[in-house]
Amino acid sequence: MGLIAMSERDLQRIEILSKVIAGRMTMVSAAHVLDLSTRQVRRLLERINTGGAASIRHKAIGRPSNNRISDGVRDYAVTLVRERYADFGPTLAAEKLSERDGLRV
């Protein structure tokens, strides 16, 4: 089995949930510490029981965003901003790209 990179938040969740599994902490107090509802703690416990500690990680880690702009459009927009709108702020540059160039970014 390989290494799994986890954030500090995920590691804290695993630590608290393991205390709940061991019976050293109640589900209500774990929910309070993790700032979650008891229902969410119950769901996390089910995920640990079925998939192990690695199932606590967010499922979309390492995947591209659904709202990502394609590379070609992004490069074209950056080129236009550098050539025509170099001294504009980000909001005004986006407005000008939309008005004059028809690019919605």
N, CA, C and O of each residue as an XYZ file, in Angstrom:
420
protein
N       0.840     -1.172      0.000
C       0.000      0.000      0.000
C       0.886      1.237      0.000
O       1.880      1.284      0.726
N       0.540      2.248     -0.810
C       1.351      3.442     -0.944
C       1.029      4.484      0.110
O       0.134      4.308      0.937
N       1.769      5.557      0.060
C       1.544      6.666      0.968
C       0.379      7.505      0.482
O       0.178      7.673     -0.721
N      -0.384      8.027      1.421
C      -1.529      8.880      1.106
C      -1.299     10.217      1.777
O      -1.159     10.285      2.998
N      -1.259     11.283      0.990
C      -1.065     12.619      1.538
C      -2.391     13.114      2.111
O      -3.435     13.037      1.463
N      -2.324     13.622      3.335
C      -3.522     14.130      3.994
C      -3.234     15.485      4.604
O      -2.101     15.792      4.976
N      -4.272     16.286      4.701
C      -4.133     17.593      5.328
C      -4.186     17.446      6.846
O      -4.536     16.387      7.366
N      -3.842     18.501      7.536
C      -3.901     18.501      8.998
C      -5.332     18.266      9.471
O      -5.558     17.570     10.461
N      -6.288     18.845      8.764
C      -7.701     18.677      9.135
C      -8.118     17.215      9.047
O      -8.811     16.707      9.928
N      -7.690     16.538      7.976
C      -8.024     15.123      7.814
C      -7.389     14.284      8.914
O      -8.025     13.376      9.450
N      -6.136     14.583      9.254
C      -5.460     13.841     10.317
C      -6.144     14.056     11.664
O      -6.269     13.123     12.457
N      -6.588     15.294     11.923
C      -7.303     15.573     13.171
C      -8.619     14.805     13.197
O      -8.997     14.258     14.233
N      -9.317     14.759     12.071
C     -10.569     14.016     12.008
C     -10.345     12.539     12.314
O     -11.109     11.933     13.066
N      -9.296     11.961     11.730
C      -9.019     10.548     11.969
C      -8.710     10.302     13.444
O      -9.158      9.312     14.021
N      -7.948     11.198     14.045
C      -7.600     11.047     15.463
C      -8.846     11.087     16.343
O      -9.015     10.240     17.220
N      -9.713     12.064     16.113
C     -10.934     12.199     16.917
C     -11.859     11.019     16.679
O     -12.418     10.471     17.629
N     -12.030     10.616     15.413
C     -12.931      9.511     15.110
C     -12.407      8.188     15.661
O     -13.198      7.316     16.020
N     -11.092      8.026     15.733
C     -10.552      6.806     16.334
C     -10.837      6.768     17.835
O     -11.022      5.693     18.407
N     -10.871      7.946     18.476
C     -11.259      7.996     19.887
C     -12.718      7.591     20.063
O     -13.070      6.925     21.036
N     -13.565      7.995     19.117
C     -14.980      7.608     19.187
C     -15.114      6.106     19.002
O     -15.874      5.456     19.720
N     -14.379      5.550     18.043
C     -14.430      4.107     17.792
C     -13.945      3.333     19.014
O     -14.509      2.293     19.355
N     -12.897      3.839     19.679
C     -12.346      3.168     20.854
C     -13.221      3.354     22.096
O     -13.019      2.676     23.103
N     -14.194      4.273     22.027
C     -15.079      4.497     23.160
C     -14.554      5.508     24.161
O     -15.120      5.648     25.246
N     -13.486      6.217     23.824
C     -12.918      7.218     24.732
C     -13.567      8.585     24.570
O     -13.299      9.501     25.348
N     -14.434      8.724     23.543
C     -15.093     10.002     23.292
C     -16.489      9.716     22.749
O     -16.695      8.744     22.022
N     -17.435     10.565     23.105
C     -18.785     10.371     22.587
C     -18.914     11.010     21.206
O     -18.097     11.842     20.810
N     -19.947     10.606     20.488
C     -20.167     11.156     19.154
C     -20.543     12.634     19.228
O     -20.181     13.415     18.348
N     -21.263     13.012     20.269
C     -21.666     14.413     20.434
C     -20.460     15.300     20.696
O     -20.346     16.378     20.114
N     -19.551     14.852     21.573
C     -18.368     15.663     21.847
C     -17.440     15.708     20.627
O     -16.795     16.727     20.380
N     -17.370     14.611     19.862
C     -16.571     14.622     18.631
C     -17.156     15.603     17.624
O     -16.419     16.311     16.937
N     -18.473     15.643     17.539
C     -19.124     16.591     16.629
C     -18.817     18.021     17.041
O     -18.611     18.890     16.194
N     -18.787     18.260     18.338
C     -18.487     19.606     18.832
C     -17.029     19.983     18.531
O     -16.760     21.106     18.105
N     -16.101     19.065     18.747
C     -14.683     19.339     18.511
C     -14.415     19.554     17.023
O     -13.659     20.450     16.649
N     -15.034     18.734     16.177
C     -14.804     18.838     14.738
C     -15.667     19.910     14.074
O     -15.517     20.176     12.882
N     -16.559     20.517     14.830
C     -17.479     21.535     14.331
C     -18.353     20.965     13.211
O     -18.532     21.581     12.160
N     -18.889     19.771     13.470
C     -19.777     19.089     12.545
C     -21.044     18.691     13.280
O     -21.114     18.773     14.506
N     -22.044     18.259     12.522
C     -23.236     17.719     13.159
C     -22.978     16.262     13.540
O     -22.066     15.618     13.021
N     -23.801     15.762     14.455
C     -23.637     14.360     14.849
C     -23.935     13.439     13.670
O     -23.344     12.365     13.562
N     -24.833     13.842     12.798
C     -25.127     13.047     11.614
C     -23.897     12.930     10.719
O     -23.608     11.852     10.200
N     -23.174     14.028     10.538
C     -21.974     13.995      9.709
C     -20.893     13.135     10.353
O     -20.166     12.430      9.652
N     -20.778     13.183     11.669
C     -19.809     12.328     12.360
C     -20.175     10.869     12.143
O     -19.298     10.037     11.911
N     -21.451     10.552     12.214
C     -21.906      9.186     11.969
C     -21.548      8.736     10.555
O     -21.124      7.599     10.350
N     -21.720      9.633      9.577
C     -21.377      9.310      8.194
C     -19.870      9.086      8.037
O     -19.452      8.175      7.323
N     -19.056      9.909      8.700
C     -17.605      9.733      8.643
C     -17.186      8.408      9.269
O     -16.285      7.733      8.770
N     -17.840      8.044     10.355
C     -17.530      6.769     11.006
C     -17.867      5.589     10.085
O     -17.129      4.606     10.030
N     -18.983      5.699      9.366
C     -19.341      4.646      8.413
C     -18.299      4.554      7.297
O     -17.943      3.457      6.868
N     -17.813      5.704      6.829
C     -16.792      5.702      5.770
C     -15.500      5.078      6.260
O     -14.844      4.357      5.508
N     -15.119      5.339      7.510
C     -13.905      4.733      8.054
C     -14.081      3.220      8.166
O     -13.166      2.459      7.851
N     -15.255      2.790      8.612
C     -15.491      1.356      8.781
C     -15.478      0.611      7.444
O     -15.020     -0.530      7.384
N     -15.969      1.231      6.383
C     -16.022      0.545      5.088
C     -14.735      0.704      4.285
O     -14.280     -0.249      3.653
N     -14.139      1.906      4.304
C     -12.994      2.152      3.439
C     -11.685      2.433      4.135
O     -10.674      2.651      3.468
N     -11.668      2.436      5.444
C     -10.450      2.731      6.172
C     -10.214      4.226      6.314
O     -11.044      5.043      5.916
N      -9.074      4.565      6.885
C      -8.760      5.965      7.165
C      -8.575      6.781      5.893
O      -8.797      7.992      5.907
N      -8.176      6.149      4.796
C      -7.961      6.884      3.550
C      -9.263      7.428      2.973
O      -9.231      8.342      2.149
N     -10.394      6.894      3.381
C     -11.678      7.349      2.845
C     -12.104      8.695      3.412
O     -13.095      9.266      2.957
N     -11.373      9.216      4.401
C     -11.694     10.520      4.980
C     -11.312     11.648      4.025
O     -11.929     12.712      4.042
N     -10.302     11.419      3.196
C      -9.870     12.456      2.243
C     -11.013     12.844      1.322
O     -11.896     12.037      1.032
N     -10.984     14.090      0.866
C     -11.983     14.558     -0.091
C     -11.820     13.798     -1.395
O     -10.695     13.538     -1.822
N     -12.917     13.443     -2.028
C     -12.863     12.590     -3.213
C     -12.349     13.320     -4.460
O     -11.910     12.671     -5.409
N     -12.395     14.642     -4.472
C     -12.000     15.391     -5.665
C     -10.545     15.845     -5.641
O     -10.123     16.597     -6.520
N      -9.766     15.401     -4.646
C      -8.368     15.815     -4.565
C      -7.605     15.254     -5.762
O      -7.692     14.065     -6.069
N      -6.863     16.122     -6.423
C      -6.061     15.708     -7.568
C      -6.801     15.737     -8.896
O      -6.211     15.444     -9.936
N      -8.075     16.084     -8.880
C      -8.843     16.154    -10.117
C      -9.024     17.612    -10.519
O      -9.085     18.482     -9.650
N      -9.112     17.896    -11.817
C      -9.292     19.286    -12.239
C     -10.679     19.802    -11.889
O     -11.625     19.027    -11.754
N     -10.791     21.110    -11.745
C     -12.056     21.752    -11.405
C     -13.057     21.604    -12.541
O     -12.673     21.570    -13.710
N     -14.329     21.518    -12.202
C     -15.375     21.444    -13.222
C     -15.551     22.778    -13.936
O     -16.022     22.809    -15.073
N     -15.181     23.877    -13.289
C     -15.363     25.207    -13.858
C     -14.080     25.761    -14.470
O     -13.964     26.971    -14.668
N     -13.141     24.914    -14.763
C     -11.852     25.338    -15.279
C     -11.990     25.872    -16.701
O     -12.757     25.341    -17.505
N     -11.243     26.922    -16.998
C     -11.184     27.492    -18.348
C     -10.141     26.702    -19.123
O      -9.084     26.365    -18.590
N     -10.444     26.408    -20.383
C      -9.499     25.621    -21.176
C      -8.178     26.376    -21.343
O      -8.139     27.605    -21.284
N      -7.109     25.625    -21.550
C      -5.772     26.214    -21.619
C      -5.646     27.235    -22.736
O      -5.033     28.285    -22.544
N      -6.215     26.947    -23.901
C      -6.119     27.863    -25.031
C      -6.793     29.196    -24.765
O      -6.231     30.250    -25.063
N      -7.995     29.157    -24.204
C      -8.729     30.387    -23.892
C      -8.004     31.171    -22.811
O      -7.914     32.396    -22.883
N      -7.485     30.468    -21.809
C      -6.768     31.150    -20.731
C      -5.518     31.847    -21.262
O      -5.254     32.999    -20.920
N      -4.749     31.148    -22.096
C      -3.535     31.748    -22.651
C      -3.860     32.953    -23.530
O      -3.153     33.960    -23.495
N      -4.929     32.849    -24.317
C      -5.338     33.961    -25.174
C      -5.754     35.165    -24.323
O      -5.385     36.297    -24.635
N      -6.516     34.928    -23.256
C      -6.961     36.015    -22.385
C      -5.773     36.672    -21.692
O      -5.722     37.898    -21.585
N      -4.819     35.875    -21.222
C      -3.637     36.437    -20.556
C      -2.827     37.281    -21.535
O      -2.318     38.341    -21.172
N      -2.708     36.806    -22.784
C      -1.982     37.571    -23.796
C      -2.657     38.911    -24.062
O      -1.988     39.941    -24.146
N      -3.992     38.896    -24.197
C      -4.721     40.144    -24.429
C      -4.577     41.106    -23.265
O      -4.404     42.307    -23.470
N      -4.645     40.594    -22.049
C      -4.524     41.460    -20.880
C      -3.132     42.078    -20.827
O      -2.991     43.261    -20.515
N      -2.117     41.300    -21.123
C      -0.755     41.841    -21.080
C      -0.519     42.873    -22.164
O       0.204     43.845    -21.944
N      -1.124     42.678    -23.347
C      -0.907     43.619    -24.457
C      -1.751     44.874    -24.319
O      -1.236     45.983    -24.466
N      -3.043     44.718    -24.039
C      -3.964     45.852    -24.093
C      -4.323     46.441    -22.741
O      -4.529     47.649    -22.623
N      -4.400     45.595    -21.717
C      -4.942     46.033    -20.432
C      -3.941     45.825    -19.299
O      -4.326     45.425    -18.200
N      -2.693     46.084    -19.549
C      -1.646     45.795    -18.564
C      -1.805     46.620    -17.290
O      -1.470     46.139    -16.207
N      -2.305     47.842    -17.394
C      -2.410     48.688    -16.215
C      -3.793     48.637    -15.571
O      -4.086     49.442    -14.687
N      -4.651     47.703    -15.998
C      -5.990     47.554    -15.431
C      -5.953     46.593    -14.251
O      -5.083     45.726    -14.163
N      -6.906     46.761    -13.354
C      -7.088     45.788    -12.278
C      -7.807     44.556    -12.828
O      -8.252     44.568    -13.976
N      -7.927     43.507    -12.039
C      -8.519     42.267    -12.541
C      -9.989     42.403    -12.936
O     -10.413     41.806    -13.925
N     -10.767     43.170    -12.189
C     -12.192     43.306    -12.508
C     -12.389     44.098    -13.783
O     -13.167     43.698    -14.649
N     -11.689     45.224    -13.908
C     -11.827     46.043    -15.107
C     -11.298     45.303    -16.335
O     -11.879     45.405    -17.415
N     -10.214     44.567    -16.181
C      -9.685     43.787    -17.302
C     -10.695     42.738    -17.750
O     -10.875     42.530    -18.950
N     -11.354     42.075    -16.807
C     -12.375     41.081    -17.159
C     -13.552     41.733    -17.859
O     -14.110     41.163    -18.797
N     -13.937     42.930    -17.410
C     -15.038     43.648    -18.065
C     -14.663     44.028    -19.490
O     -15.477     43.883    -20.401
N     -13.455     44.508    -19.692
C     -13.011     44.902    -21.033
C     -12.873     43.681    -21.949
O     -13.199     43.754    -23.133
N     -12.392     42.568    -21.405
C     -12.312     41.344    -22.221
C     -13.713     40.911    -22.656
O     -13.896     40.416    -23.768
N     -14.681     41.097    -21.791
C     -16.049     40.717    -22.129
C     -16.645     41.685    -23.145
O     -17.267     41.256    -24.117
N     -16.461     42.992    -22.930
C     -17.040     44.017    -23.812
C     -16.407     43.988    -25.205
O     -17.096     43.807    -26.209
N     -15.103     44.168    -25.248
C     -14.412     44.398    -26.509
C     -14.025     43.127    -27.241
O     -14.045     43.088    -28.471
N     -13.669     42.076    -26.489
C     -13.114     40.889    -27.119
C     -14.047     39.686    -27.083
O     -13.764     38.667    -27.714
N     -15.151     39.789    -26.358
C     -16.111     38.706    -26.313
C     -15.669     37.510    -25.482
O     -16.197     36.410    -25.647
N     -14.712     37.715    -24.597
C     -14.238     36.622    -23.727
C     -14.837     36.776    -22.350
O     -14.698     37.833    -21.734
N     -15.504     35.740    -21.849
C     -16.058     35.772    -20.503
C     -15.174     34.937    -19.603
O     -15.191     33.707    -19.654
N     -14.394     35.630    -18.769
C     -13.500     34.933    -17.832
C     -13.758     35.435    -16.434
O     -13.115     34.982    -15.487
